[in-house]
Amino acid sequence: MDKKKIMICDDDEGIIDVLEMILDEVGHTVISVNDSLKVQAAIDKEQPDLLILDLWMPRLSGQEVLKHLRKHSTHHQLKVIVISASRDGEQVASNAGANQFIAKPFDLNNILDSVNALLN
């Protein structure tokens, strides 16, 4: 498998830690951003292959981040997995333009399967 660059944007450090650990273990480069206001600049700088994005974050929701990416960005083709504990998260994620939705709490194998499917 090629080494890919994956960005995680979540305000929960515990989730970032777990995702970093499993994605790093399978050989990806992981960049994490815990402030949704900084994610656009980080994407511009790092050019990730995939973004894992939490829906519910303070200040700027994942939904707003994603809508902005899809409309106004050179990265409108970026693959995005949205994660959320929200019951209607799947609908919100789909409407905003996510490639995939995974409900929290998530199964780590589901995350890896989704990442591999989107990157390959």
N, C-alpha and C positions, 0 to 999 in steps of 0.2 A: 504494500500500500504506500502511496506517496504521502510524504509528510505535508500536511495542510495546516493553514493558519486559521485558528478558530477563536472568535471573540465571544466572550460571555459578558452580558450586561444584566446585572441583578444587584439589588441593594442588600441582599442577604449574603453575608460573607460565608456562612456555612455552606450554602448551595454552591457558591463560587469555588470554595475549597474542594468539595466533592467532585464537581465537574472538572476542575483543573486536574485533579489527581487521576481520574479515569481516562481523560482525553490525552493527558501527558503519557500515561502508561502505554497507550496504544500507538504512541509515536507522533502525536500532533503537537504543534506549537500553540500554546494557549495564552491569550491576552485577556485580562479581565478588567472591566470598568464597572465601578459600583455606583456611578452617578450618571443617570440617563442624560443629563445636560451635556456631558462630555463625550458621549458615545459617537456622535457624528464626526467630531474632530479626530477621535481615535481611529475611526474607520478610514477617514481620508488619509491618515498617516500610515496606518498599518496594512491597509488593503487586505482584509481577511477574506478567506474563501467561504466562510460560514459565520453567521451570527446566531448565538443562542440568547434570546431576549425575554426577560420577565415582563409580564403585562402590568403588574401593579407595582409602581415605584413612585416615591414622592417627587414632587415638582413636575416631572414630565413623564407621562405614562408610556409604557412600551408601545401601546397602540399609536400614540402621537409620533414616537420615534420612527416606527415602521411606516406610517403614512408619509412622513416627511422623506424617508429613504426612497420610497416607491415613486414619489412625485418629483422631488427636486434634487435628486442626487445623481452623480455619475455612477453610483452603486445601486441603481434601481434593479439590477439583475442579481444582486447579492442574495444567496440562499439564507433564509431565516427560519429558525425553529423558535416558536414562541412557547414559553412554559408559564403555567399559571395555576393557581389553586381555585380560580374563579369558575363557577358553574357554567357561565355563558362564555367562558374564555375562548372556546373553540370557534364560536360564531364571530366574536370580536376579532380574533386573530385572522380568521379567514377573510373577513371584510377589510381588514387593514392590509392584507396582501402577504400573509405568512405562507411559506411553503409547507409548513407542518406545525401541528399543535401537539404538545405533550402536557397532560395534566400533572400537577403536583399533588401529593408526593409521587415522584416518578420512579420507575424501575430503571436502574442504570443500564440494563441491557437494551431497553427500549431507546434510550438516548443514543447509545452506541450504534444501534441498528439504523436509527434515523439519520445520524451523522454520516454513516457510511453510505447509506442509500443516496443522500443528497450530494455527497462529494464525488461519487463514482459514476 
